[in-house]
Amino acid sequence: MTRTKAQVPTQIPAHFRRKSLAGAAALVAFMLLMFLGPAVLNYHLLLQSEGPLWLRIVLSIPLFVIAGQGVHLMGWIGHDGFHFTFHENRHVSALIGLLFSSMTLFFFQSGMAMDHWSHHRFANTDKDPDLQLLRRYRTLLGRMLAQRNRANAHYFRRALGLALGRPLPPELAHIRLPFPLAQFRVLAWLNIAFVLGWLAVYLCIDARWPGFLWIGVAIPLVVGGWLSGLRSFTEHAHTAEGELHDTRSRTHPLFTLMEFGGNHHLEHHLYPAVPQWRLPALHRWLAAQGHYDALPDASVIDSRLSVYRYALGRYPYGRRRPAARSAP
């Protein structure tokens, strides 16, 4: 038995959708802790400590992974900010998302947002921009090293085009923007300004503590890009078209902790206005109500490691079988 759209509730308890500035502050604080804590520790471990270099390098690796996950959360703060989950005022939510996602320096949320609304509406169809960007990558190295760079360059071109007042590309003509286009262009300029501002902050820190730019910022940014690249495939590789088929949730508590609830990606696609920290509770509510009794295979995976088979293997991004229906 497979589930149809009619079997998914269109209405959920209102508290799941409630915006929360306090929740946003907790997410930002958690991201900063994951990013800056390991960065400071690695700076002292690698540049100011004594002992065998090989041992210090080995000890630094898990800290770099944690810092990279902090970088990964920076991008998701931008993502949630443009789903308007941080504040009732959409402009405030978007600005929070832009400010903290710009810490990544290379990821431009204002450009990504232009594609992301289409991703939700047309997931795994030929109109899905993520499918166009990612389906060519079939190897681990391509997914870790190439696809995130290509996606970031694409989003930067989107943001720059907005800022310079260029016409929207034809493929975005169907997008209904949540802001007037003139306001979106201002947000793109702010995105660029925030990136330059964070770069100045990093350079000032490095001037005070030489080497921190590389140990505390550059390496975590690279690792964060790798983690982000793999996540896209754990959530969408070897999925299908249609509600409850086009993505999956990774519900192990470790993922819930490290991703602040955003690992429940199936629930996010079903209810994109729900803040990510409420998605685990929403998952439990849906399951208790019986809405998950006949989930498609692999729509929810509880294991810590088995979900990575979709990123490590040659499973393609997106559809695993021909679509049962055409895109709306």
C-alpha positions in Angstrom: 0.0 0.0 0.0 1.3 3.4 -0.9 0.1 6.7 0.5 -1.7 9.3 -1.6 -2.0 13.0 -1.0 -5.5 12.6 0.4 -4.1 10.5 3.3 -1.8 13.3 4.5 -3.6 15.8 6.8 -3.7 19.3 5.3 -4.3 20.8 8.7 -2.0 20.2 11.7 -2.2 21.7 15.2 -1.4 25.4 15.0 1.4 25.3 17.5 3.6 23.4 15.1 3.6 26.3 12.7 4.1 29.0 15.3 7.0 31.3 14.5 9.6 31.7 17.3 12.3 34.3 17.6 13.5 32.4 20.7 13.7 29.3 18.7 15.7 31.1 16.1 18.0 32.5 18.8 18.6 28.9 20.1 19.4 27.7 16.6 21.9 30.5 16.1 23.5 29.9 19.5 23.8 26.2 18.8 25.4 26.9 15.4 27.9 29.4 16.9 28.8 26.9 19.6 29.4 24.1 17.1 31.4 26.4 14.8 33.5 28.5 17.2 34.0 26.0 20.0 36.0 23.5 17.9 37.6 26.3 16.0 39.1 27.8 19.1 40.2 24.4 20.4 41.8 23.5 17.1 43.6 26.8 17.0 45.2 26.1 20.4 45.8 22.4 19.6 47.5 22.9 16.2 49.3 26.2 16.6 49.9 26.7 20.3 50.3 23.3 21.8 53.3 21.0 22.0 53.5 17.3 21.3 53.8 15.2 18.2 52.3 16.9 15.1 50.7 13.7 13.9 48.9 13.3 17.2 47.6 16.9 17.2 46.4 16.4 13.7 44.5 13.2 14.6 42.9 14.9 17.6 41.9 17.9 15.4 39.9 15.8 12.9 36.7 15.2 14.9 36.8 18.9 15.9 37.0 19.9 12.3 34.0 17.7 11.5 32.0 19.3 14.3 33.0 22.8 13.2 32.0 21.8 9.6 28.6 20.8 10.9 28.3 24.2 12.4 29.0 25.7 9.0 26.4 23.4 7.5 23.9 24.8 10.1 24.8 28.3 8.9 23.3 27.5 5.5 20.2 26.0 7.1 19.6 29.2 9.1 19.4 30.9 5.7 17.1 28.2 4.4 14.7 28.5 7.4 14.9 32.3 7.3 13.4 32.2 3.8 10.8 29.7 4.9 9.8 32.6 7.3 9.9 30.4 10.4 11.8 32.8 12.6 9.4 35.8 12.9 5.9 36.8 12.0 7.4 39.6 9.9 8.8 37.9 6.8 11.4 40.7 6.3 12.8 40.1 9.9 13.0 36.3 9.3 14.7 36.7 5.9 17.3 39.2 7.4 18.1 36.8 10.2 18.6 34.1 7.6 20.8 36.3 5.4 22.9 37.6 8.3 24.0 34.2 9.6 24.1 32.2 6.4 26.5 34.8 5.0 29.1 33.6 7.6 29.8 30.8 5.1 31.2 33.4 2.7 30.4 31.4 -0.5 26.7 30.5 0.0 24.3 33.2 -1.1 20.8 32.4 0.3 19.2 35.2 -1.7 20.1 33.4 -4.8 19.3 29.9 -3.5 15.8 31.1 -2.4 14.9 31.8 -6.0 15.4 28.1 -6.9 14.2 26.7 -3.6 10.5 27.5 -3.9 10.5 25.6 -7.2 12.3 22.7 -5.6 9.4 22.3 -3.1 6.7 22.7 -5.7 8.2 20.5 -8.3 10.4 18.1 -6.3 11.9 15.3 -8.4 10.2 16.5 -11.6 12.0 18.0 -14.6 11.1 21.4 -13.2 13.0 20.8 -10.0 16.2 23.0 -10.2 17.9 20.8 -7.6 17.4 17.8 -9.9 19.0 19.8 -12.8 22.0 20.7 -10.6 22.7 17.5 -8.9 21.6 14.5 -10.9 24.9 14.4 -12.9 26.9 13.5 -9.8 27.2 9.7 -9.3 30.5 9.4 -7.4 31.5 10.2 -3.8 34.2 12.7 -4.9 31.9 14.5 -7.2 29.3 14.8 -4.6 31.7 16.1 -1.9 34.1 18.2 -4.0 32.3 19.4 -7.1 28.5 19.7 -6.6 28.6 22.1 -3.7 31.0 24.4 -5.5 28.8 24.3 -8.6 25.6 25.0 -6.6 27.3 27.9 -4.7 28.5 29.4 -8.0 24.9 29.1 -9.4 23.4 30.8 -6.3 26.0 33.6 -6.4 25.1 34.3 -10.1 21.4 34.4 -9.1 22.1 36.8 -6.2 24.4 39.0 -8.4 21.9 39.2 -11.1 19.2 40.3 -8.6 21.5 42.9 -7.1 22.5 44.3 -10.5 18.9 44.6 -11.6 19.1 42.0 -14.4 15.8 40.4 -15.6 14.9 37.2 -14.0 16.0 34.1 -16.0 13.1 32.5 -18.1 13.0 29.5 -15.8 12.0 31.7 -12.9 9.2 33.4 -14.7 6.6 31.2 -13.0 7.9 31.9 -9.5 5.6 33.9 -7.2 8.0 35.9 -5.1 7.1 36.5 -1.4 8.4 40.0 -1.7 8.2 42.6 -4.5 11.1 42.2 -6.9 12.6 45.5 -5.9 12.7 44.4 -2.2 14.3 41.1 -3.3 17.0 43.1 -5.0 17.7 45.0 -1.8 18.0 41.6 0.0 20.5 40.5 -2.5 22.6 43.6 -1.9 22.3 43.0 1.8 23.5 39.4 1.3 26.6 40.6 -0.5 27.2 43.2 2.2 26.9 40.7 5.0 29.4 38.3 3.2 31.9 41.2 3.0 31.2 42.1 6.6 31.9 38.6 7.8 35.0 38.4 5.7 36.2 41.6 7.4 35.5 40.1 10.8 37.4 36.9 10.0 40.4 39.0 8.8 40.4 41.1 12.0 40.4 38.0 14.1 43.2 36.6 12.1 45.2 39.8 12.5 44.9 39.3 16.3 45.4 35.6 16.3 47.5 34.7 13.1 46.5 31.4 11.5 42.9 31.4 12.9 41.6 32.3 9.4 42.8 28.9 8.1 42.4 26.7 11.2 39.2 28.2 12.5 37.4 29.3 9.3 38.8 28.0 6.0 39.1 24.3 6.9 35.6 24.2 8.6 34.1 25.9 5.6 35.5 23.2 3.3 34.3 20.4 5.6 30.9 22.0 5.9 30.7 22.0 2.1 31.4 18.3 2.0 28.7 17.6 4.6 26.2 19.7 2.8 27.0 18.0 -0.4 26.4 14.5 1.1 23.2 15.6 2.8 21.5 16.4 -0.4 21.9 12.8 -1.5 21.0 11.2 1.9 17.6 13.0 1.6 16.8 12.9 -2.1 18.8 10.2 -3.9 16.9 7.1 -5.0 13.5 8.8 -4.2 10.5 9.2 -6.5 8.1 11.8 -7.5 5.0 12.7 -5.4 4.2 13.5 -1.8 5.8 11.2 0.7 7.9 9.7 -2.1 10.2 12.7 -3.0 12.4 12.8 0.1 13.2 11.0 3.4 13.7 11.7 7.1 16.8 10.6 9.0 15.3 10.2 12.5 18.2 8.9 14.6 18.6 11.1 17.8 22.2 11.9 16.8 21.0 13.5 13.5 18.3 15.4 15.4 20.9 16.8 17.8 23.5 17.7 15.2 21.0 19.2 12.8 18.6 20.9 15.3 15.7 18.9 14.1 16.2 19.7 10.4 17.0 16.0 9.7 13.2 15.4 9.5 13.2 16.4 5.8 10.1 14.4 4.8 8.1 16.5 7.3 9.7 19.7 6.0 8.5 18.9 2.5 5.0 18.1 3.8 4.8 21.3 5.9 7.5 23.8 4.9 6.2 26.5 7.2 7.1 24.5 10.4 10.3 25.6 12.1 13.0 22.9 11.9 13.2 22.5 15.7 9.5 21.5 15.8 9.8 18.9 13.0 10.7 16.0 15.4 7.6 16.6 17.5 5.5 16.9 14.3 7.0 13.5 13.1 5.9 11.9 16.4 2.4 13.4 16.1 1.9 12.2 12.5 3.1 8.7 13.5 0.8 8.6 16.6 -2.2 9.7 14.4 -1.5 6.7 12.1 -0.5 8.8 9.1 2.7 6.9 8.8 1.3 3.4 9.0 1.9 2.8 5.3 4.8 5.0 4.5 6.7 4.1 1.2 9.9 2.2 1.7 12.9 4.2 3.0 10.9 7.4 3.6 11.9 7.3 7.3 15.3 5.8 8.3 16.3 5.5 11.9 19.8 4.1 11.5 22.8 6.3 11.9 24.8 4.9 9.0 22.6 3.1 6.6 21.2 6.3 5.1 24.7 7.2 3.8 24.4 4.4 1.3 22.4 6.8 -0.8 25.3 9.3 -0.8 28.2 6.8 -0.9 26.7 4.5 -3.6 25.8 5.4 -7.2 22.2 6.1 -6.4 21.1 9.1 -8.6 19.7 12.2 -7.1 15.9 12.2 -7.6 13.7 9.8 -9.3 14.3 6.1 -8.9 11.4 5.2 -11.3 9.4 7.0 -14.0 7.0 9.6 -12.6 3.5 8.4 -12.2 2.1 11.9 -13.0 3.4 15.0 -14.7 4.4 18.1 -12.8 1.6 20.6 -12.2 
